[in-house]
Amino acid sequence: LKCAIYMGLNQKFAYEKVGNVWQNRGKTEKPWKESAFVATTATLHLLMRLTLLLS
């Protein structure tokens, strides 16, 4: 249950970061740093879900 809650929060955080990237795209000079962080977070989230499904 703790993992499910953590993953839900992690996913929500990732979606919020994606929204911030699009909002701040014109303001920041390096949006790729944010998108790289979102990509790693999403990959980690998928890996955790896959591990839970297989166990």
C-alpha positions in Angstrom: 0.0 0.0 0.0 2.8 2.4 0.8 4.4 1.7 -2.6 1.1 2.4 -4.4 0.7 5.7 -2.5 4.3 6.6 -3.2 4.0 5.8 -6.9 0.8 7.9 -7.1 2.5 10.9 -5.6 5.5 10.3 -7.8 3.3 10.2 -10.9 1.5 13.4 -9.9 4.8 15.1 -9.3 6.0 14.0 -12.8 2.8 15.4 -14.4 3.2 18.7 -12.5 6.8 18.9 -13.8 5.6 18.3 -17.4 3.1 21.2 -17.0 5.8 23.4 -15.6 8.1 22.7 -18.5 5.5 23.8 -21.0 4.6 26.9 -19.0 8.2 28.0 -18.5 9.4 27.0 -21.9 9.7 30.5 -23.1 11.2 31.7 -19.8 14.0 29.2 -19.3 16.9 28.7 -21.6 17.4 25.0 -20.9 14.1 23.2 -20.9 15.9 19.9 -21.7 17.1 19.7 -18.1 13.5 19.5 -16.9 12.4 17.1 -19.6 15.3 14.8 -18.9 14.3 14.8 -15.2 10.7 13.9 -16.2 11.8 11.2 -18.5 14.0 9.6 -15.8 11.1 9.8 -13.3 8.6 8.3 -15.7 11.1 5.5 -16.5 11.6 4.8 -12.8 7.9 4.7 -12.3 7.4 2.2 -15.1 10.2 0.0 -13.7 8.7 0.0 -10.3 5.2 -0.9 -11.6 6.7 -3.7 -13.7 8.6 -5.1 -10.7 5.4 -5.1 -8.6 3.4 -6.8 -11.3 6.0 -9.5 -11.8 6.5 -10.2 -8.1 
